[in-house]
Amino acid sequence: MKRTLIILTLLALFSPVFSQKENKLLRQGNSKFEKGNYKEAEKDYRKALELNKESVQGQFNLGTAVYKENNFEESTKIWGNLAEKNKDREVQSKIYHNLGNSFLQSKQYDKSILAYKNSLMNNPKDLDTKYNLEYAKMMLKKQQQQQQQKDQKKQDQDKKDQNQDQNKDQNQQKQQPQDQKKISKEDAERMLEALKNDEKKTMQKVKKQKAKVQPGGVEKDW
């Protein structure tokens, strides 16, 4: 991204009366931040916020410190809450710009685009925000294309797996008659012999039955 986050320049934007201790902690945090000691700067900003939790500068700078520590989830939360409370258009523009940066780093491109647009609503001439907005749009398009390719690849694989399952089922169905033939060949003689035996027994029963139903001899006239 072309534009880096703003921290020290905001000192001139805020004019509330800070307590000496709070102001000292903010300045200490700024000094450490300039030297790249973001974790130590974060500690000072948090201490300052303990004295004045409504401090816009303290919240903004804390968001910047945790952003530099790659804690984009927390920086997004801090700037998101701050954007809802602050009404100053110039400060609002900077808050939304940084919020867009945080979303951008988290690859939430659709949300970063919305944040940059909100920033430009408060400051339409901000070229850095315009640049970041176009970059976010480009990354969103690329992300969507990658997702489409991923979805298509999954569909192709699912279709391939389905075809393999169908072919497997067809092969099994072809093999089943062959297996039955093998079984019938092995048992054919026994089955045939059993049928012959059954047939003999049946014929014997029929003969006996016929014998029983045959009429008796002609009665003699005594």
N, CA, C and O of each residue as an XYZ file, in Angstrom:
888
protein
N       0.838     -1.189      0.000
C       0.000      0.000      0.000
C       0.877      1.244      0.000
O       1.941      1.266      0.619
N       0.431      2.258     -0.685
C       1.220      3.469     -0.847
C       1.272      4.284      0.429
O       2.285      4.911      0.739
N       0.161      4.270      1.174
C       0.085      5.141      2.337
C       0.304      4.358      3.621
O      -0.257      3.276      3.794
N       1.103      4.888      4.509
C       1.308      4.259      5.805
C       0.337      4.864      6.795
O      -0.273      5.902      6.538
N       0.204      4.203      7.928
C      -0.743      4.675      8.920
C      -0.265      5.967      9.568
O       0.931      6.239      9.669
N      -1.231      6.740      9.997
C      -0.945      8.059     10.575
C      -1.022      7.965     12.081
O      -1.948      7.368     12.629
N      -0.061      8.548     12.740
C      -0.126      8.566     14.196
C       0.271      9.922     14.748
O      -0.526     10.568     15.428
N       1.478     10.361     14.469
C       1.959     11.602     15.077
C       1.250     12.826     14.519
O       1.073     13.818     15.226
N       0.848     12.766     13.271
C       0.179     13.916     12.676
C      -1.161     14.194     13.336
O      -1.691     15.299     13.231
N      -1.704     13.204     14.009
C      -2.981     13.412     14.658
C      -2.870     14.282     15.899
O      -3.880     14.785     16.392
N      -1.686     14.461     16.400
C      -1.521     15.284     17.593
C      -2.028     16.703     17.357
O      -2.513     17.360     18.278
N      -1.913     17.162     16.129
C      -2.356     18.520     15.819
C      -3.863     18.593     15.585
O      -4.437     19.681     15.541
N      -4.503     17.431     15.433
C      -5.922     17.428     15.121
C      -6.801     17.489     16.356
O      -7.942     17.947     16.291
N      -6.278     17.031     17.471
C      -7.073     16.972     18.683
C      -6.677     18.101     19.624
O      -5.493     18.375     19.818
N      -7.673     18.749     20.203
C      -7.393     19.870     21.088
C      -8.017     19.766     22.468
O      -8.096     20.780     23.162
N      -8.472     18.570     22.912
C      -9.007     18.504     24.270
C      -7.902     18.685     25.298
O      -6.718     18.521     25.002
N      -8.308     19.020     26.485
C      -7.326     19.209     27.552
C      -7.035     17.851     28.178
O      -7.894     17.263     28.835
N      -5.823     17.362     27.969
C      -5.428     16.094     28.546
C      -4.847     16.314     29.929
O      -4.275     17.364     30.222
N      -5.005     15.301     30.776
C      -4.285     15.362     32.043
C      -2.805     15.220     31.740
O      -2.427     14.630     30.729
N      -1.982     15.751     32.599
C      -0.535     15.708     32.358
C      -0.038     14.274     32.237
O       0.817     13.981     31.401
N      -0.572     13.374     33.070
C      -0.119     11.996     33.038
C      -0.541     11.314     31.746
O       0.238     10.582     31.134
N      -1.770     11.557     31.340
C      -2.268     10.966     30.096
C      -1.467     11.460     28.901
O      -1.059     10.685     28.036
N      -1.254     12.768     28.876
C      -0.502     13.358     27.772
C       0.921     12.820     27.728
O       1.474     12.580     26.654
N       1.511     12.633     28.914
C       2.870     12.110     28.990
C       2.932     10.696     28.442
O       3.861     10.354     27.710
N       1.943      9.864     28.790
C       1.910      8.490     28.313
C       1.740      8.420     26.790
O       2.345      7.582     26.122
N       0.915      9.308     26.266
C       0.721      9.335     24.814
C       2.013      9.731     24.095
O       2.370      9.155     23.067
N       2.696     10.713     24.651
C       3.964     11.146     24.038
C       5.026     10.057     24.152
O       5.806      9.843     23.224
N       5.052      9.383     25.274
C       6.002      8.278     25.428
C       5.710      7.182     24.400
O       6.613      6.627     23.772
N       4.424      6.894     24.254
C       4.035      5.881     23.272
C       4.421      6.282     21.861
O       4.882      5.451     21.079
N       4.233      7.556     21.533
C       4.598      8.042     20.200
C       6.094      7.917     19.953
O       6.530      7.553     18.861
N       6.874      8.226     20.986
C       8.332      8.151     20.863
C       8.779      6.706     20.624
O       9.627      6.442     19.773
N       8.216      5.809     21.360
C       8.556      4.387     21.195
C       8.083      3.865     19.847
O       8.758      3.056     19.211
N       6.917      4.337     19.418
C       6.380      3.920     18.124
C       7.335      4.336     17.000
O       7.600      3.552     16.089
N       7.848      5.565     17.065
C       8.783      6.060     16.040
C      10.041      5.205     15.964
O      10.651      5.077     14.903
N      10.420      4.632     17.080
C      11.627      3.800     17.123
C      11.339      2.350     16.761
O      12.242      1.514     16.731
N      10.079      2.064     16.487
C       9.712      0.702     16.101
C       9.400     -0.207     17.271
O       9.208     -1.408     17.086
N       9.347      0.351     18.484
C       9.010     -0.451     19.670
C       7.484     -0.478     19.854
O       6.945      0.124     20.783
N       6.817     -1.179     18.961
C       5.358     -1.127     18.923
C       4.715     -1.753     20.159
O       3.689     -1.268     20.637
N       5.303     -2.814     20.672
C       4.731     -3.463     21.851
C       4.796     -2.537     23.063
O       3.839     -2.443     23.832
N       5.936     -1.852     23.231
C       6.075     -0.923     24.358
C       5.162      0.290     24.167
O       4.591      0.807     25.127
N       5.034      0.733     22.919
C       4.141      1.857     22.633
C       2.695      1.457     22.962
O       1.928      2.255     23.501
N       2.341      0.227     22.635
C       0.990     -0.270     22.945
C       0.707     -0.188     24.442
O      -0.386      0.196     24.857
N       1.696     -0.551     25.240
C       1.513     -0.517     26.694
C       1.221      0.904     27.180
O       0.349      1.112     28.023
N       1.961      1.881     26.637
C       1.735      3.274     27.050
C       0.353      3.755     26.630
O      -0.318      4.458     27.387
N      -0.071      3.383     25.437
C      -1.390      3.807     24.973
C      -2.501      3.192     25.835
O      -3.501      3.845     26.133
N      -2.312      1.943     26.223
C      -3.320      1.298     27.067
C      -3.381      1.963     28.449
O      -4.454      2.109     29.036
N      -2.222      2.358     28.949
C      -2.198      3.047     30.246
C      -2.897      4.398     30.146
O      -3.608      4.814     31.062
N      -2.685      5.072     29.026
C      -3.335      6.365     28.820
C      -4.856      6.193     28.749
O      -5.609      7.026     29.253
N      -5.294      5.107     28.119
C      -6.727      4.847     27.999
C      -7.351      4.438     29.335
O      -8.553      4.606     29.540
N      -6.548      3.915     30.219
C      -7.060      3.620     31.562
C      -7.434      4.917     32.282
O      -8.343      4.947     33.112
N      -6.708      5.990     31.944
C      -7.006      7.293     32.540
C      -8.167      7.981     31.824
O      -8.932      8.723     32.440
N      -8.292      7.733     30.534
C      -9.355      8.356     29.747
C      -9.739      7.410     28.616
O      -9.189      7.490     27.518
N     -10.680      6.520     28.885
C     -11.055      5.501     27.909
C     -11.738      6.080     26.668
O     -11.850      5.401     25.647
N     -12.198      7.344     26.755
C     -12.847      7.987     25.614
C     -11.876      8.758     24.732
O     -12.292      9.417     23.780
N     -10.605      8.682     25.036
C      -9.602      9.428     24.268
C      -9.541      8.917     22.828
O      -9.175      7.767     22.584
N      -9.901      9.782     21.879
C      -9.859      9.407     20.467
C      -8.427      9.159     20.031
O      -8.145      8.199     19.314
N      -7.534     10.018     20.461
C      -6.132      9.865     20.084
C      -5.551      8.581     20.659
O      -4.819      7.859     19.982
N      -5.888      8.304     21.928
C      -5.378      7.084     22.548
C      -5.872      5.839     21.832
O      -5.099      4.909     21.606
N      -7.149      5.808     21.473
C      -7.720      4.651     20.767
C      -7.130      4.515     19.367
O      -6.794      3.418     18.921
N      -7.011      5.651     18.685
C      -6.468      5.625     17.331
C      -5.036      5.094     17.339
O      -4.675      4.229     16.540
N      -4.232      5.625     18.250
C      -2.833      5.226     18.299
C      -2.668      3.775     18.762
O      -1.766      3.070     18.310
N      -3.541      3.345     19.659
C      -3.495      1.943     20.075
C      -3.805      1.033     18.886
O      -3.158      0.003     18.695
N      -4.791      1.423     18.101
C      -5.106      0.650     16.899
C      -3.929      0.574     15.954
O      -3.683     -0.460     15.335
N      -3.197      1.681     15.845
C      -2.034      1.719     14.968
C      -0.924      0.818     15.483
O      -0.263      0.134     14.702
N      -0.716      0.816     16.799
C       0.341     -0.011     17.387
C       0.063     -1.498     17.177
O       0.957     -2.238     16.766
N      -1.165     -1.945     17.454
C      -1.466     -3.370     17.298
C      -1.482     -3.761     15.818
O      -1.197     -4.906     15.469
N      -1.818     -2.803     14.958
C      -1.735     -3.053     13.507
C      -0.291     -3.358     13.124
O      -0.028     -4.285     12.358
N       0.638     -2.578     13.656
C       2.053     -2.789     13.359
C       2.559     -4.118     13.904
O       3.565     -4.651     13.436
N       1.855     -4.642     14.891
C       2.204     -5.956     15.441
C       1.495     -7.079     14.686
O       1.542     -8.241     15.089
N       0.840     -6.712     13.585
C       0.104     -7.660     12.736
C      -1.108     -8.267     13.438
O      -1.579     -9.344     13.073
N      -1.596     -7.567     14.436
C      -2.822     -8.001     15.111
C      -3.996     -7.276     14.453
O      -4.575     -6.347     15.016
N      -4.323     -7.725     13.256
C      -5.327     -7.026     12.449
C      -6.740     -7.197     12.990
O      -7.598     -6.339     12.780
N      -6.976     -8.285     13.673
C      -8.293     -8.504     14.245
C      -8.610     -7.433     15.298
O      -9.710     -6.882     15.332
N      -7.627     -7.154     16.150
C      -7.865     -6.152     17.195
C      -7.875     -4.740     16.625
O      -8.694     -3.916     17.031
N      -6.973     -4.451     15.686
C      -6.954     -3.106     15.104
C      -8.265     -2.809     14.384
O      -8.761     -1.683     14.420
N      -8.826     -3.833     13.727
C     -10.120     -3.671     13.066
C     -11.211     -3.346     14.083
O     -12.057     -2.483     13.852
N     -11.176     -4.046     15.202
C     -12.178     -3.823     16.248
C     -12.060     -2.420     16.835
O     -13.065     -1.738     17.038
N     -10.827     -1.993     17.108
C     -10.597     -0.666     17.713
C     -11.069      0.437     16.776
O     -11.821      1.325     17.178
N     -10.619      0.375     15.515
C     -10.986      1.438     14.569
C     -12.467      1.380     14.198
O     -13.088      2.412     13.941
N     -13.021      0.191     14.172
C     -14.451      0.073     13.881
C     -15.293      0.743     14.953
O     -16.243      1.464     14.647
N     -14.941      0.503     16.210
C     -15.666      1.142     17.324
C     -15.453      2.649     17.318
O     -16.375      3.417     17.590
N     -14.241      3.062     17.009
C     -13.924      4.486     17.009
C     -14.665      5.216     15.895
O     -15.098      6.354     16.075
N     -14.809      4.568     14.757
C     -15.498      5.189     13.618
C     -16.964      5.456     13.941
O     -17.546      6.423     13.450
N     -17.553      4.605     14.760
C     -18.965      4.770     15.110
C     -19.184      5.946     16.060
O     -20.263      6.537     16.089
N     -18.155      6.278     16.832
C     -18.302      7.311     17.857
C     -17.880      8.697     17.375
O     -18.462      9.705     17.776
N     -16.859      8.739     16.509
C     -16.286     10.027     16.123
C     -17.113     10.715     15.039
O     -17.653     10.054     14.152
N     -17.211     12.037     15.112
C     -18.016     12.803     14.152
C     -17.181     13.784     13.322
O     -17.673     14.325     12.331
N     -15.948     14.015     13.710
C     -15.091     14.945     12.977
C     -14.755     14.342     11.605
O     -14.203     13.244     11.536
N     -15.078     15.038     10.533
C     -14.940     14.491      9.185
C     -13.481     14.179      8.831
O     -13.196     13.146      8.225
N     -12.571     15.062      9.206
C     -11.164     14.837      8.867
C     -10.614     13.629      9.603
O      -9.926     12.789      9.023
N     -10.930     13.553     10.900
C     -10.482     12.403     11.687
C     -11.191     11.140     11.216
O     -10.581     10.075     11.135
N     -12.461     11.258     10.910
C     -13.242     10.123     10.420
C     -12.633      9.542      9.151
O     -12.590      8.326      8.964
N     -12.172     10.421      8.296
C     -11.535      9.980      7.057
C     -10.307      9.125      7.343
O     -10.099      8.097      6.698
N      -9.492      9.546      8.308
C      -8.273      8.815      8.650
C      -8.597      7.493      9.343
O      -7.922      6.487      9.121
N      -9.627      7.501     10.178
C     -10.024      6.263     10.859
C     -10.478      5.221      9.836
O     -10.064      4.064      9.895
N     -11.330      5.639      8.899
C     -11.829      4.698      7.897
C     -10.721      4.239      6.949
O     -10.719      3.101      6.480
N      -9.787      5.139      6.680
C      -8.655      4.743      5.832
C      -7.882      3.608      6.498
O      -7.566      2.603      5.861
N      -7.580      3.778      7.782
C      -6.825      2.753      8.495
C      -7.643      1.482      8.697
O      -7.107      0.375      8.684
N      -8.942      1.658      8.883
C      -9.816      0.495      8.988
C      -9.782     -0.300      7.684
O      -9.763     -1.531      7.693
N      -9.774      0.421      6.569
C      -9.655     -0.235      5.267
C      -8.343     -0.979      5.135
O      -8.298     -2.081      4.589
N      -7.265     -0.372      5.639
C      -5.962     -1.041      5.609
C      -5.989     -2.339      6.405
O      -5.442     -3.357      5.980
N      -6.631     -2.287      7.557
C      -6.697     -3.462      8.425
C      -7.484     -4.596      7.764
O      -7.070     -5.754      7.813
N      -8.609     -4.260      7.152
C      -9.388     -5.261      6.419
C      -8.597     -5.804      5.230
O      -8.671     -6.989      4.905
N      -7.852     -4.930      4.601
C      -7.057     -5.327      3.439
C      -6.005     -6.357      3.833
O      -5.790     -7.340      3.123
N      -5.353     -6.127      4.965
C      -4.332     -7.058      5.438
C      -4.946     -8.406      5.811
O      -4.292     -9.444      5.709
N      -6.195     -8.383      6.241
C      -6.901     -9.618      6.609
C      -7.534    -10.290      5.393
O      -8.197    -11.319      5.525
N      -7.330     -9.707      4.206
C      -7.868    -10.220      2.950
C      -9.395    -10.187      2.915
O     -10.032    -10.944      2.183
N      -9.962     -9.301      3.714
C     -11.412     -9.062      3.665
C     -11.655     -7.878      2.728
O     -12.011     -6.782      3.159
N     -11.454     -8.131      1.446
C     -11.393     -7.055      0.463
C     -12.717     -6.320      0.301
O     -12.736     -5.110      0.073
N     -13.820     -7.047      0.417
C     -15.112     -6.385      0.280
C     -15.330     -5.359      1.394
O     -15.875     -4.282      1.155
N     -14.901     -5.700      2.613
C     -15.037     -4.777      3.746
C     -14.047     -3.620      3.639
O     -14.355     -2.493      4.026
N     -12.874     -3.900      3.118
C     -11.888     -2.821      2.964
C     -12.374     -1.808      1.939
O     -12.164     -0.607      2.103
N     -13.022     -2.286      0.885
C     -13.568     -1.383     -0.139
C     -14.600     -0.459      0.479
O     -14.601      0.742      0.210
N     -15.474     -1.008      1.301
C     -16.499     -0.201      1.953
C     -15.871      0.841      2.881
O     -16.320      1.986      2.929
N     -14.835      0.442      3.614
C     -14.160      1.373      4.530
C     -13.497      2.514      3.754
O     -13.584      3.673      4.160
N     -12.841      2.192      2.650
C     -12.195      3.240      1.841
C     -13.235      4.206      1.252
O     -13.000      5.411      1.163
N     -14.362      3.663      0.860
C     -15.427      4.523      0.332
C     -15.941      5.475      1.413
O     -16.214      6.645      1.144
N     -16.068      4.960      2.638
C     -16.484      5.816      3.749
C     -15.446      6.886      4.038
O     -15.783      8.013      4.400
N     -14.179      6.523      3.874
C     -13.106      7.497      4.058
C     -13.207      8.620      3.030
O     -13.061      9.797      3.357
N     -13.458      8.233      1.786
C     -13.549      9.233      0.711
C     -14.800     10.099      0.827
O     -14.816     11.229      0.338
N     -15.829      9.591      1.456
C     -17.024     10.404      1.684
C     -16.703     11.581      2.607
O     -17.307     12.649      2.505
N     -15.751     11.369      3.500
C     -15.343     12.421      4.422
C     -14.211     13.270      3.871
O     -14.024     14.414      4.288
N     -13.456     12.712      2.935
C     -12.365     13.462      2.307
C     -12.178     12.976      0.872
O     -11.302     12.150      0.616
N     -12.981     13.471     -0.068
C     -12.962     12.987     -1.454
C     -11.641     13.217     -2.187
O     -11.397     12.591     -3.218
N     -10.799     14.088     -1.684
C      -9.551     14.433     -2.387
C      -8.365     13.582     -1.942
O      -7.253     13.778     -2.434
N      -8.573     12.665     -1.045
C      -7.460     11.862     -0.520
C      -6.999     10.860     -1.575
O      -7.666      9.854     -1.817
N      -5.861     11.138     -2.198
C      -5.349     10.305     -3.277
C      -4.891      8.933     -2.783
O      -5.049      7.930     -3.480
N      -4.317      8.896     -1.567
C      -3.847      7.612     -1.034
C      -5.008      6.646     -0.831
O      -4.891      5.456     -1.124
N      -6.123      7.158     -0.332
C      -7.292      6.312     -0.129
C      -7.847      5.844     -1.470
O      -8.289      4.701     -1.595
N      -7.828      6.722     -2.474
C      -8.284      6.339     -3.812
C      -7.419      5.211     -4.367
O      -7.920      4.262     -4.970
N      -6.121      5.334     -4.151
C      -5.195      4.303     -4.630
C      -5.492      2.971     -3.948
O      -5.581      1.931     -4.601
N      -5.648      3.017     -2.607
C      -5.914      1.789     -1.858
C      -7.257      1.172     -2.246
O      -7.403     -0.050     -2.265
N      -8.231      2.019     -2.555
C      -9.542      1.533     -2.964
C      -9.432      0.725     -4.257
O     -10.000     -0.361     -4.370
N      -8.697      1.264     -5.227
C      -8.533      0.561     -6.497
C      -7.743     -0.730     -6.314
O      -8.017     -1.738     -6.965
N      -6.770     -0.685     -5.430
C      -5.982     -1.894     -5.147
C      -6.877     -2.967     -4.519
O      -6.797     -4.140     -4.885
N      -7.726     -2.561     -3.576
C      -8.638     -3.500     -2.922
C      -9.607     -4.110     -3.936
O      -9.903     -5.303     -3.867
N     -10.095     -3.308     -4.867
C     -10.993     -3.813     -5.907
C     -10.294     -4.869     -6.766
O     -10.875     -5.898     -7.111
N      -9.046     -4.588     -7.097
C      -8.271     -5.521     -7.906
C      -8.067     -6.844     -7.165
O      -8.188     -7.918     -7.756
N      -7.757     -6.759     -5.867
C      -7.520     -7.961     -5.066
C      -8.815     -8.752     -4.861
O      -8.793     -9.982     -4.818
N      -9.932     -8.050     -4.737
C     -11.221     -8.727     -4.585
C     -11.545     -9.520     -5.852
O     -11.990    -10.666     -5.779
N     -11.323     -8.911     -6.989
C     -11.577     -9.583     -8.262
C     -10.701    -10.830     -8.394
O     -11.162    -11.882     -8.835
N      -9.448    -10.698     -8.010
C      -8.524    -11.830     -8.073
C      -8.965    -12.933     -7.118
O      -8.912    -14.114     -7.461
N      -9.398    -12.550     -5.930
C      -9.868    -13.511     -4.928
C     -11.096    -14.276     -5.432
O     -11.206    -15.488     -5.248
N     -12.005    -13.551     -6.062
C     -13.216    -14.177     -6.594
C     -12.889    -15.155     -7.716
O     -13.492    -16.224     -7.814
N     -11.932    -14.784     -8.561
C     -11.523    -15.670     -9.648
C     -10.894    -16.943     -9.095
O     -11.158    -18.038     -9.591
N     -10.064    -16.799     -8.071
C      -9.431    -17.962     -7.450
C     -10.472    -18.877     -6.811
O     -10.358    -20.101     -6.870
N     -11.490    -18.267     -6.201
C     -12.545    -19.057     -5.573
C     -13.355    -19.811     -6.625
O     -13.740    -20.962     -6.417
N     -13.609    -19.152     -7.753
C     -14.333    -19.800     -8.842
C     -13.545    -20.988     -9.382
O     -14.109    -22.047     -9.656
N     -12.236    -20.801     -9.531
C     -11.386    -21.889    -10.006
C     -11.373    -23.043     -9.006
O     -11.387    -24.214     -9.388
N     -11.346    -22.696     -7.736
C     -11.348    -23.712     -6.688
C     -12.665    -24.491     -6.702
O     -12.677    -25.717     -6.589
N     -13.777    -23.755     -6.842
C     -15.093    -24.401     -6.895
C     -15.214    -25.302     -8.110
O     -15.749    -26.407     -8.018
N     -14.713    -24.830     -9.260
C     -14.776    -25.617    -10.485
C     -13.935    -26.883    -10.356
O     -14.333    -27.956    -10.810
N     -12.774    -26.744     -9.735
C     -11.896    -27.897     -9.530
C     -12.572    -28.936     -8.644
O     -12.462    -30.139     -8.883
N     -13.267    -28.459     -7.626
C     -13.976    -29.367     -6.722
C     -15.117    -30.076     -7.451
O     -15.332    -31.274     -7.271
N     -15.845    -29.319     -8.276
C     -16.934    -29.913     -9.046
C     -16.405    -30.991     -9.996
O     -17.002    -32.059    -10.135
N     -15.277    -30.695    -10.646
C     -14.674    -31.656    -11.562
C     -14.244    -32.923    -10.821
O     -14.429    -34.037    -11.311
N     -13.671    -32.733     -9.637
C     -13.227    -33.879     -8.852
C     -14.407    -34.713     -8.369
O     -14.357    -35.943     -8.374
N     -15.479    -34.020     -7.946
C     -16.680    -34.723     -7.500
C     -17.279    -35.536     -8.650
O     -17.722    -36.670     -8.465
N     -17.282    -34.933     -9.834
C     -17.816    -35.629    -11.007
C     -16.958    -36.840    -11.353
O     -17.471    -37.898    -11.718
N     -15.658    -36.669    -11.234
C     -14.725    -37.768    -11.514
C     -14.938    -38.911    -10.531
O     -14.964    -40.080    -10.916
N     -15.090    -38.559     -9.248
C     -15.319    -39.574     -8.219
C     -16.644    -40.304     -8.462
O     -16.739    -41.517     -8.275
N     -17.661    -39.548     -8.879
C     -18.965    -40.140     -9.153
C     -18.885    -41.125    -10.307
O     -19.480    -42.202    -10.254
N     -18.148    -40.755    -11.352
C     -17.990    -41.644    -12.509
C     -17.239    -42.915    -12.122
O     -17.562    -44.006    -12.593
N     -16.237    -42.763    -11.260
C     -15.482    -43.922    -10.811
C     -16.365    -44.874    -10.009
O     -16.264    -46.093    -10.148
N     -17.241    -44.302     -9.162
C     -18.155    -45.127     -8.380
C     -19.135    -45.867     -9.286
O     -19.437    -47.037     -9.055
N     -19.633    -45.176    -10.324
C     -20.562    -45.797    -11.255
C     -19.888    -46.942    -12.019
O     -20.479    -48.007    -12.198
N     -18.658    -46.716    -12.462
C     -17.909    -47.751    -13.177
C     -17.653    -48.955    -12.270
O     -17.707    -50.101    -12.716
N     -17.377    -48.685    -11.005
C     -17.135    -49.754    -10.046
C     -18.383    -50.601     -9.850
O     -18.316    -51.829     -9.800
N     -19.546    -49.910     -9.738
C     -20.806    -50.627     -9.572
C     -21.122    -51.479    -10.799
O     -21.597    -52.608    -10.672
N     -20.857    -50.935    -11.988
C     -21.118    -51.664    -13.223
C     -20.233    -52.906    -13.330
O     -20.678    -53.965    -13.773
N     -18.986    -52.760    -12.921
C     -18.066    -53.903    -12.954
C     -18.501    -54.993    -11.988
O     -18.383    -56.184    -12.279
N     -19.009    -54.568    -10.830
C     -19.487    -55.537     -9.855
C     -20.706    -56.281    -10.383
O     -20.851    -57.487    -10.183
N     -21.590    -55.531    -11.069
C     -22.779    -56.151    -11.627
C     -22.416    -57.158    -12.719
O     -23.088    -58.180    -12.862
N     -21.379    -56.885    -13.476
C     -20.920    -57.798    -14.519
C     -20.315    -59.055    -13.923
O     -20.429    -60.142    -14.490
N     -19.676    -58.902    -12.787
C     -19.004    -60.032    -12.168
C     -19.979    -60.978    -11.476
O     -19.694    -62.169    -11.351
N     -21.118    -60.474    -11.026
C     -22.057    -61.289    -10.274
C     -22.571    -62.502    -11.062
O     -22.564    -63.607    -10.520
N     -23.023    -62.340    -12.341
C     -23.477    -63.522    -13.106
C     -22.382    -64.556    -13.263
O     -22.656    -65.755    -13.227
N     -21.127    -64.108    -13.439
C     -20.017    -65.023    -13.586
C     -19.842    -65.846    -12.322
O     -19.575    -67.047    -12.375
N     -19.996    -65.178    -11.184
C     -19.856    -65.878     -9.915
C     -20.951    -66.926     -9.759
O     -20.710    -68.027     -9.264
N     -22.175    -66.561    -10.196
C     -23.286    -67.492    -10.108
C     -23.033    -68.722    -10.994
O     -23.354    -69.847    -10.610
N     -22.458    -68.495    -12.175
C     -22.153    -69.615    -13.071
C     -21.140    -70.546    -12.437
O     -21.255    -71.767    -12.547
N     -20.168    -69.985    -11.788
C     -19.162    -70.802    -11.136
C     -19.800    -71.674    -10.060
O     -19.451    -72.847     -9.927
N     -20.704    -71.129     -9.315
C     -21.373    -71.854     -8.242
C     -22.244    -72.974     -8.828
O     -22.261    -74.092     -8.314
N     -22.975    -72.651     -9.927
C     -23.860    -73.650    -10.536
C     -23.056    -74.805    -11.119
O     -23.524    -75.943    -11.106
N     -21.879    -74.542    -11.619
C     -21.040    -75.604    -12.166
C     -20.557    -76.513    -11.053
O     -20.501    -77.732    -11.217
N     -20.215    -75.933     -9.945
C     -19.688    -76.719     -8.832
C     -20.771    -77.611     -8.239
O     -20.505    -78.741     -7.829
N     -22.011    -77.084     -8.199
C     -23.100    -77.837     -7.567
C     -24.005    -78.547     -8.575
O     -24.985    -79.184     -8.190
N     -23.679    -78.438     -9.848
C     -24.584    -78.945    -10.892
C     -24.880    -80.434    -10.732
O     -26.033    -80.858    -10.814
N     -23.835    -81.221    -10.503
C     -24.028    -82.664    -10.434
C     -24.865    -83.043     -9.222
O     -25.762    -83.881     -9.313
N     -24.567    -82.420     -8.090
C     -25.337    -82.724     -6.886
C     -26.800    -82.337     -7.054
O     -27.713    -83.071     -6.677
N     -26.990    -81.137     -7.646
C     -28.356    -80.682     -7.859
C     -29.105    -81.612     -8.809
O     -30.275    -81.927     -8.591
N     -28.413    -82.050     -9.870
C     -29.034    -82.938    -10.853
C     -29.387    -84.282    -10.223
O     -30.462    -84.830    -10.465
N     -28.471    -84.806     -9.414
C     -28.701    -86.074     -8.742
C     -29.873    -85.976     -7.770
O     -30.698    -86.881     -7.643
N     -29.902    -84.818     -7.085
C     -30.997    -84.612     -6.131
C     -32.329    -84.543     -6.855
O     -33.334    -85.067     -6.374
N     -32.335    -83.898     -8.010
C     -33.561    -83.814     -8.798
C     -34.016    -85.190     -9.265
O     -35.207    -85.500     -9.266
N     -33.031    -86.021     -9.668
C     -33.360    -87.364    -10.119
C     -33.959    -88.175     -8.979
O     -34.938    -88.900     -9.155
N     -33.347    -88.035     -7.807
C     -33.853    -88.773     -6.642
C     -35.260    -88.319     -6.292
O     -36.137    -89.133     -5.999
N     -35.464    -87.005     -6.326
C     -36.792    -86.469     -6.036
C     -37.817    -86.984     -7.038
O     -38.954    -87.312     -6.696
N     -37.366    -87.041     -8.294
C     -38.284    -87.489     -9.351
C     -38.670    -88.945     -9.144
O     -39.829    -89.312     -9.338
N     -37.694    -89.794     -8.744
C     -37.968    -91.202     -8.494
C     -38.963    -91.368     -7.345
O     -39.917    -92.141     -7.427
N     -38.706    -90.616     -6.272
C     -39.579    -90.691     -5.116
C     -40.997    -90.250     -5.479
O     -41.988    -90.844     -5.053
N     -41.054    -89.179     -6.287
C     -42.355    -88.666     -6.702
C     -43.118    -89.704     -7.528
O     -44.318    -89.906     -7.337
N     -42.401    -90.361     -8.453
C     -43.031    -91.365     -9.303
C     -43.526    -92.538     -8.482
O     -44.593    -93.091     -8.747
N     -42.728    -92.921     -7.465
C     -43.137    -94.030     -6.607
C     -44.413    -93.685     -5.845
O     -45.308    -94.519     -5.706
N     -44.488    -92.455     -5.356
C     -45.674    -92.006     -4.647
C     -46.891    -92.012     -5.555
O     -47.981    -92.423     -5.157
N     -46.684    -91.543     -6.793
C     -47.787    -91.499     -7.757
C     -48.309    -92.902     -8.025
O     -49.520    -93.119     -8.076
N     -47.374    -93.878     -8.201
C     -47.776    -95.250     -8.475
C     -48.591    -95.811     -7.312
O     -49.609    -96.475     -7.511
N     -48.123    -95.530     -6.096
C     -48.846    -96.019     -4.925
C     -50.229    -95.393     -4.851
O     -51.210    -96.058     -4.519
N     -50.292    -94.128     -5.159
C     -51.563    -93.421     -5.091
C     -52.532    -93.966     -6.126
O     -53.722    -94.132     -5.858
N     -52.004    -94.242     -7.312
C     -52.842    -94.817     -8.368
C     -53.376    -96.199     -7.949
O     -54.524    -96.565     -8.201
N     -52.504    -96.913     -7.319
C     -52.914    -98.259     -6.879
C     -54.068    -98.186     -5.892
O     -54.972    -99.021     -5.932
N     -54.047    -97.255     -5.059
C     -55.080    -97.091     -4.042
C     -56.422    -96.704     -4.654
O     -57.463    -97.153     -4.176
N     -56.420    -95.919     -5.651
C     -57.667    -95.413     -6.216
C     -58.215    -96.319     -7.313
O     -59.295    -96.063     -7.847
N     -57.484    -97.367     -7.650
C     -57.999    -98.269     -8.683
C     -59.232    -99.020     -8.143
O     -59.232    -99.428     -6.981
N     -60.269    -99.206     -8.953
C     -61.469    -99.926     -8.496
C     -61.158   -101.412     -8.178
O     -60.274   -102.027     -8.776
N     -61.897   -101.935     -7.246
C     -61.681   -103.342     -6.895
C     -62.213   -104.310     -7.979
O     -62.869   -103.905     -8.939
N     -61.911   -105.552     -7.786
C     -62.367   -106.546     -8.771
C     -63.886   -106.684     -8.792
O     -64.569   -106.260     -7.859
N     -64.387   -107.255     -9.815
C     -65.840   -107.441     -9.943
C     -66.296   -108.393     -8.847
O     -65.738   -109.471     -8.647
N     -67.355   -107.940     -8.134
C     -67.881   -108.783     -7.047
C     -68.530   -110.050     -7.623
O     -69.177   -110.033     -8.670
N     -68.330   -111.114     -6.908
C     -68.936   -112.379     -7.326
C     -70.366   -112.491     -6.814
O     -70.718   -112.047     -5.721
N     -71.140   -113.094     -7.648
C     -72.547   -113.323     -7.247
C     -72.606   -114.605     -6.440
O     -72.526   -115.710     -6.976
N     -72.750   -114.424     -5.119
C     -72.776   -115.620     -4.269
C     -74.058   -116.295     -4.358
O     -74.261   -117.322     -3.710
